[in-house]
Amino acid sequence: MPSHSFTLNGKPVTVEAPADMPLLWVLRDLLHVTGPKYGCGVGVCRACTSHLDGEEIQPCVVKVEDCQDRKVTTIEGLADGDTLHPVQQAWMDCDVSQCGFCQPGQIMAAAALLKRTSHPTDADIDRIENVCRCGTYARIREAINKAASEITP
């Protein structure tokens, strides 16, 4: 079985897995990183949203072989030590979560948005396609706006 090496949340990892195995299964089943959630398996619900070299991805549709020598970040690696990322802090401050299932993916999508656009409009925020069955979209928008006001470009 081929070996794949990449950086996960700031630490080098090597796993043996089929080259075409989705990154999500490598993360969850082989590396025991459970923040990215399995929802649809086709990249639509975005519950698994993570970052690859700082860009938003859906690990359920990214092959582990495509991560070779690259940097993968999940919700577990977003904070800076004990200091939450501004989006994580805003999520808590705005009481966004209800069931919490989609929240890691929502937070990772919001962090990617703020990296691309330091002061997004509501229309920019509304283009985040992550699905939340609880319907906390108004609080998600509030939290992203709060985080944007606290991040210096």
CORZI-V542029 format. One record per backbone hydrogen bond with DSSP energy under -1.0 kcal/mol. NH is the residue of the N-H (numbers start at 1). CO is the residue of the C=O. E is the energy in kcal/mol with one decimal. If there is no record, write none. Layout:
# CORZI-V542029
nh=(NH | NH)
co=(CO | CO)
e=(E | E)
This chain:
# CORZI-V542029
nh=(4 | 6 | 7 | 8 | 9 | 11 | 13 | 15 | 17 | 21 | 23 | 24 | 26 | 27 | 28 | 29 | 31 | 33 | 37 | 49 | 50 | 51 | 52 | 53 | 55 | 57 | 61 | 64 | 65 | 66 | 67 | 69 | 70 | 72 | 73 | 77 | 78 | 80 | 83 | 89 | 90 | 91 | 92 | 93 | 94 | 95 | 96 | 106 | 107 | 108 | 109 | 110 | 111 | 112 | 113 | 114 | 115 | 116 | 117 | 125 | 126 | 128 | 131 | 140 | 141 | 142 | 143 | 144 | 145 | 146 | 147 | 148 | 149 | 151)
co=(15 | 13 | 70 | 11 | 72 | 8 | 6 | 4 | 2 | 18 | 62 | 59 | 22 | 23 | 24 | 25 | 26 | 27 | 47 | 46 | 57 | 73 | 55 | 71 | 52 | 50 | 58 | 21 | 19 | 63 | 64 | 5 | 67 | 7 | 51 | 74 | 75 | 83 | 80 | 85 | 86 | 87 | 88 | 89 | 90 | 92 | 91 | 102 | 103 | 104 | 105 | 106 | 107 | 108 | 109 | 110 | 111 | 112 | 113 | 121 | 122 | 125 | 45 | 136 | 137 | 138 | 139 | 140 | 141 | 142 | 143 | 144 | 145 | 147)
e=(-3.1 | -2.1 | -2.9 | -3.3 | -2.9 | -1.8 | -3.0 | -2.6 | -2.0 | -2.0 | -3.6 | -2.2 | -1.6 | -3.1 | -2.8 | -2.4 | -2.1 | -2.9 | -1.7 | -1.4 | -2.1 | -2.8 | -2.8 | -3.6 | -1.8 | -2.6 | -2.3 | -2.6 | -1.7 | -1.4 | -1.9 | -3.3 | -2.2 | -3.6 | -2.7 | -2.0 | -1.2 | -2.9 | -2.0 | -2.4 | -2.4 | -2.3 | -1.7 | -2.9 | -2.6 | -1.2 | -2.3 | -2.4 | -3.0 | -2.3 | -2.3 | -2.5 | -2.6 | -2.0 | -2.3 | -2.6 | -1.4 | -1.8 | -3.2 | -2.2 | -2.7 | -1.9 | -2.3 | -2.4 | -2.5 | -2.1 | -2.6 | -2.5 | -2.4 | -2.3 | -2.9 | -2.6 | -1.7 | -1.1)
